[in-house]
Amino acid sequence: MAGLSQPTVMPIVTMTGIDKRFGGIQSLRGVDLDLRPGEIHALIGENGAGKSTLGKVLGGYHPRDGGEIIVAGEPVGPGWSPRRALDAGIAMIQQELAMVPGLSVQDNVFLGIETRRLGVLARDNAARYRELEARTGYGIPGEARLGDLRVADRQKVEILRALAREARVIIMDEPTSSLSASDIERLHGTMRALREAGHTIVYVTHFLEHVLDVTDRITVLRNGEKVTTVETAGQSRKGLVEAMIGHSVDVSYPERPPLPARTTPAVLDVAGLETDTGVRGVDFSIRPGEILGLIGLVGSGRSEIARAVAGVDPVRAGAVRLDGEPITGLSQREIIRRRLVLVPEERRAQGLVMTAPVQDNMSLPHLKLYSHLGVISPARERARVAELMDRLNVVPRRPRQKVSTLSGGNQQKVLIGKWLMAEPRVVILDEPTKGVDVGARRMINETIMALAEAGTAILLISSEIEEVLGLAHRAYLVNDGRFLQEVACDTADGDAILHRLFETEDTKATA
Amino acid sequence: MTDTLTRILRDYAALIILIVLAVTLSIVSPNFLRPQNFLNILNQNAPLLIIAVALTPVIIAGGFDISTASILAVAGCSAAWLAAAGHPYLGIVLAPFIGLALGIVNGLIITGFRVHAFLATIATGMVFRGIAVRITDGQLISARMEEFSWLGRGRIFDTVHIAVLVMIVCVAIIAFLLNRTAYGRYVFAVGGNEEAALLSGLPNRIVRIATFAGVGMAAGIAGAITVSRTGQGQPLVGEGLEFDAIAAVILGGTSVFGGEGAIWRTVVGVLLLALINNGFNLLNVDPFVKDITTGSVIILAIALGAANRSR
């Protein structure tokens, strides 16, 4: 996959050696990217590969920790911000559209750059809008209230906004994630028209079919590093997938404990599970000591299954049984008390109280065990926390330290420790190694194996196929809230699974 | 090194200002260091300190309460009314529970309708103030009997005010609840990360309501002390105290974003406000300079505290 370069074309943007860290996590490592005038340039990669981050660094939303950005021959100094990016002709359209729903389309388009006379809005704005509108032919009335528009039309308003600011480079971060198939086609038409008009578009997406359909060049990222930049023409999905996943060499998985005997009764049994969050009929059961994996892309419904089983989201139909006893409809507190726990995906948003110390975080769901009449007995609590910190090798081993000051990997260990504190019988782990370093990852994997060895039933969710295949006994492929098929992890082929998932996803997107 | 210094400055801004102020006052005014002056400061500020300390868990849990002065008025006027009707002890005993009930009402409205605590307590504050007017019929209720005034005016062994003792007990109880009990942990968790608290199986709603109930009860106690001290129930009693209480909590360094704070911080905040007041009285300075200074000190303390937070 040698990238052709056309040295005759002067790039409009050149990024070299871009570094970006979040806390202890290196999200981008020495990434280079050049953008030519009048091209659609895809940024692709697996979840967490850094594609969105790179877009946001260019758009000024994330300050870079290293590297250089040159726009139209001029290096940008420090203090690169969305505002300065706009001034330089670079606009970013974010996943969550950033506009004012209560204002009209026209007001949104010209927000901050209105034609004013002595501070009073001038009538020209309407004329300006009509002219801009005519250039694109979107057919969106300027007086319409933005909040009344469909998402696809709001995206067009975002594009108008970028055009009103004379943006030459427009970064679109996963713009199709909430669009219907026909709207996606229309968006691609819009993108082509913009390219004809000489604009450059950076298209951040994980839909390979779209990438092959509409882009001119593709940059592939993996684990925060650039793998390659290639001309789209002549690329196949298979080649792109291989570039995206590569073959991670640095992770070896600990030995799986033996699968429990078939005769062992299941500890968790789920039948016909349906929810309003998009789980559409799921059946499975897990025996003590068994590790069951769920593999799926973002938005496949895998986290929703986990949340419903753990009693976080209400169940519309079906049953969840723990040791044969139905637990659907029980309170969160009661389900935790029965020792079925969920280690949630977002450790900052859902998992940890960042303002509180390690100890308080770990014991939060289990204070009943360490208190009498509501008064906490600190010695027992501290002893148990220290024990878990040792077991998970949390560094530094200081129970009173604020969680926010720990590295991402250690925060994740604290989160897992929190849910192991009461010796659970069923543990649901949603992306347990998301955004953690190799050392923490190994520790977490070993912990999972040790839990299974001790007879805990484990439901493991990960978008990293290798991880599920390396840890679980068997797994289900999840798509659109349903199971596609079951795979035996020791014999399954990761690439084949990934192809299967992207295939299904693309059929859905183009259906 | 500078890092440690800025961190100390950020974490202990109010305490540092308090110490500087106390040292300055003891140099410029010899009266300041007399124990009686200290006791008087504490006694005068007992109602404020009781409310501010109980308001701390509310703010740590991510809430807010601007109705505390109105609760104080309802409880205080009810106590005075009962005293005037011949039941002074009953009035004093009942006042905290009237406050507790109104605090629960606040909590139920805020958690039940999911209204922002700020808006809800502006509204309930108006309602409560109206109730206070109704109880007194817009008049002063005189209650000067000894069976009633002991709480606000009495002293033990002719030295320590009973109100100061009540205050110390309140502070001790709230500090204990916040630092030593599961409830206290829940308060920090609910304010620090609501979603994580829910996923941990915490009764978020009950925790919230409990914080409002607590500050309601504290306002009831403060109401009894205030009315007992002045010997008259009047509907506008305590006006402005709600803002002093909020200022003291924030001044001490408890985060308005929830999840972080401490009782000692609020005590420092109240003392700081009180010392500014006291200092100006001792030095006989024009009162308008005092307001300007108080406001400036609040801004200074908040700015120091916020200096590193945006990093």
Chai-1 contact restraints between the chains, C-beta under 6 A:
chainA,res_idxA,chainB,res_idxB,connection_type,confidence,min_distance_angstrom,max_distance_angstrom,comment,restraint_id
A,Q332,B,G201,contact,1.0,0.0,6.0,A-B,restraint_1
A,R333,B,G201,contact,1.0,0.0,6.0,A-B,restraint_2
A,I336,B,G201,contact,1.0,0.0,6.0,A-B,restraint_3
A,P344,B,L199,contact,1.0,0.0,6.0,A-B,restraint_4
A,A349,B,E195,contact,1.0,0.0,6.0,A-B,restraint_5
A,Q350,B,E195,contact,1.0,0.0,6.0,A-B,restraint_6
A,Q350,B,A196,contact,1.0,0.0,6.0,A-B,restraint_7
A,Q350,B,L199,contact,1.0,0.0,6.0,A-B,restraint_8
A,G351,B,A196,contact,1.0,0.0,6.0,A-B,restraint_9
A,V353,B,A189,contact,1.0,0.0,6.0,A-B,restraint_10
A,V353,B,G192,contact,1.0,0.0,6.0,A-B,restraint_11
A,V353,B,N193,contact,1.0,0.0,6.0,A-B,restraint_12
A,V353,B,A196,contact,1.0,0.0,6.0,A-B,restraint_13
A,T355,B,G192,contact,1.0,0.0,6.0,A-B,restraint_14
A,T355,B,G259,contact,1.0,0.0,6.0,A-B,restraint_15
A,T355,B,E260,contact,1.0,0.0,6.0,A-B,restraint_16
A,A356,B,F188,contact,1.0,0.0,6.0,A-B,restraint_17
A,A356,B,G192,contact,1.0,0.0,6.0,A-B,restraint_18
A,D360,B,R185,contact,1.0,0.0,6.0,A-B,restraint_19
A,L364,B,A189,contact,1.0,0.0,6.0,A-B,restraint_20
A,L364,B,S200,contact,1.0,0.0,6.0,A-B,restraint_21
A,P365,B,S200,contact,1.0,0.0,6.0,A-B,restraint_22
A,P365,B,G201,contact,1.0,0.0,6.0,A-B,restraint_23
A,L367,B,A182,contact,1.0,0.0,6.0,A-B,restraint_24
A,S371,B,A182,contact,1.0,0.0,6.0,A-B,restraint_25
A,G374,B,T181,contact,1.0,0.0,6.0,A-B,restraint_26
A,G374,B,A182,contact,1.0,0.0,6.0,A-B,restraint_27
A,V375,B,R180,contact,1.0,0.0,6.0,A-B,restraint_28
A,V375,B,T181,contact,1.0,0.0,6.0,A-B,restraint_29
A,I376,B,R180,contact,1.0,0.0,6.0,A-B,restraint_30
